[in-house]
C-alpha cells in the first residue's frame, strides 16, 4: 500500500513537473543570466513531493526486504538488492531536498544497473518456486 501511494504521488509529481515546462521555457528565454542559472540548477522538480513519491516506496522496500532477509527461503542476494533499492529511494529524497546533483546522478546510475539485476533475480527465484511445486504459502510461513 505504501508503494502504491508513493507511485501515485510520483505520477502526480510528473504531471505537475511537465505542466511547468512551458512556463519555465518562456521565463528562461525572457530572463537575465542569473535567473537562467537558477532555472538550470533547480529544474522543474517539485521537491516536496519527493518525500511521498520516493520516500514511501523506499520505506516499503526496506520493510519487504527485511521480511525477505529473515526468511531462509529467499536468496540473500535478492533481499540485499531490495535494501539497496529502499536506501536509494530514501537517499534520493534527501538529495533532491538538499540539491546534491552528484548524489542524484549516482543513485540514478545505480538504479540503471541494479534494477534489471534485481528484476531478473526475482523472476528466476519465482520460476524456481513454480517448478519446485512447493505452494507459495508454505514457502513463506514463519
C-alpha positions as CSV (number, residue, x, y, z in Angstrom):
1,X,0.0,0.0,0.0
2,X,2.9,2.4,0.8
3,X,4.5,1.7,-2.5
4,X,1.2,2.3,-4.4
5,X,0.6,5.5,-2.6
6,X,4.1,6.6,-3.3
7,X,3.9,5.7,-7.0
8,X,0.6,7.6,-7.3
9,X,2.3,10.7,-5.9
10,X,5.2,10.0,-8.4
11,X,2.6,10.2,-11.2
12,X,1.2,13.4,-9.8
13,X,4.6,14.9,-9.5
14,X,5.4,14.0,-13.1
15,X,2.3,15.7,-14.4
16,X,2.9,18.8,-12.2
17,X,6.5,18.9,-13.4
18,X,5.5,18.6,-17.1
19,X,3.0,21.3,-16.7
20,X,5.7,23.7,-15.6
21,X,8.0,23.2,-18.6
22,X,6.3,25.7,-20.9
23,X,6.3,28.4,-18.2
24,X,10.0,27.8,-17.5
25,X,10.9,27.9,-21.2
26,X,9.2,31.2,-21.6
27,X,10.8,32.6,-18.4
28,X,14.2,31.2,-19.4
29,X,14.1,33.0,-22.8
30,X,13.0,36.3,-21.3
31,X,15.2,36.5,-18.2
32,X,18.6,37.6,-17.1
33,X,21.6,35.3,-16.8
34,X,21.1,34.8,-13.0
35,X,17.5,33.6,-13.5
36,X,18.6,31.3,-16.2
37,X,21.2,29.8,-13.9
38,X,18.6,29.3,-11.2
39,X,16.3,27.5,-13.7
40,X,19.1,25.3,-14.8
41,X,20.1,24.4,-11.2
42,X,16.7,23.7,-9.8
43,X,14.8,22.5,-12.9
44,X,11.2,21.6,-12.7
45,X,11.0,19.2,-9.8
46,X,8.6,19.7,-7.0
47,X,10.9,18.6,-4.3
48,X,8.2,18.4,-1.6
49,X,6.5,15.6,-3.4
50,X,9.7,13.5,-3.4
51,X,9.1,12.8,0.2
52,X,6.0,10.9,-0.8
53,X,6.8,9.7,-4.3
54,X,10.2,8.2,-3.4
55,X,10.1,8.0,0.4
56,X,7.0,5.8,0.8
57,X,8.2,3.2,-1.8
58,X,11.6,3.4,-0.1
59,X,10.1,2.5,3.3
60,X,8.1,-0.2,1.7
61,X,11.2,-1.7,0.0
62,X,13.1,-1.7,3.3
63,X,10.2,-3.4,5.1
64,X,9.7,-6.1,2.4
65,X,13.5,-6.6,2.2
66,X,13.8,-7.1,5.9
67,X,11.0,-9.7,5.8
68,X,12.7,-11.4,2.9
69,X,16.1,-11.3,4.6
70,X,14.7,-13.1,7.7
71,X,13.1,-15.8,5.5
72,X,15.6,-18.6,4.8
73,X,13.8,-19.5,1.6
74,X,14.6,-16.2,-0.1
75,X,18.1,-15.7,-1.5
76,X,20.1,-13.1,0.4
77,X,21.2,-11.5,-2.8
78,X,17.6,-10.5,-3.7
79,X,16.9,-9.1,-0.3
80,X,20.2,-7.1,-0.3
81,X,19.2,-5.6,-3.7
82,X,15.9,-4.7,-2.1
83,X,17.7,-3.0,0.8
84,X,19.8,-1.1,-1.8
85,X,16.6,0.0,-3.6
86,X,15.0,1.2,-0.4
87,X,18.0,3.1,0.8
88,X,18.4,4.6,-2.7
89,X,14.9,5.8,-2.7
90,X,15.3,7.5,0.7
91,X,18.7,8.9,-0.3
92,X,17.0,10.4,-3.4
93,X,14.6,12.3,-1.2
94,X,17.4,13.9,0.7
95,X,19.5,14.5,-2.4
96,X,16.6,16.4,-4.0
97,X,15.7,18.4,-0.9
98,X,19.4,19.4,-0.5
99,X,20.0,19.7,-4.2
100,X,23.0,17.3,-4.3
101,X,23.2,16.7,-8.0
102,X,26.2,14.2,-8.0
103,X,24.3,12.0,-5.5
104,X,21.1,12.1,-7.6
105,X,23.2,11.1,-10.7
106,X,24.9,8.3,-8.7
107,X,21.6,6.9,-7.5
108,X,20.2,7.1,-11.0
109,X,23.2,5.2,-12.4
110,X,22.9,2.6,-9.6
111,X,19.2,2.1,-10.4
112,X,20.0,1.7,-14.1
113,X,22.5,-1.0,-13.2
114,X,20.9,-2.8,-10.3
115,X,17.2,-2.7,-11.1
116,X,17.5,-5.1,-14.1
117,X,19.7,-7.4,-11.9
118,X,17.1,-7.4,-9.2
119,X,14.2,-8.0,-11.6
120,X,15.9,-10.9,-13.3
121,X,17.0,-12.4,-10.0
122,X,13.5,-12.1,-8.6
123,X,12.0,-13.6,-11.7
124,X,14.3,-16.6,-11.7
125,X,13.6,-17.1,-8.0
126,X,9.8,-17.2,-8.6
127,X,10.3,-19.6,-11.6
128,X,12.3,-21.9,-9.3
129,X,9.4,-21.8,-6.8
130,X,6.9,-22.6,-9.5
131,X,9.0,-25.5,-10.9
132,X,9.6,-26.9,-7.4
133,X,5.8,-27.4,-6.8
134,X,6.1,-26.0,-3.3
135,X,3.0,-24.0,-2.5
136,X,3.8,-20.3,-2.2
137,X,2.1,-20.0,1.2
138,X,4.1,-23.0,2.7
139,X,7.3,-21.4,1.5
140,X,6.7,-18.2,3.3
141,X,5.2,-19.3,6.5
142,X,7.2,-18.2,9.6
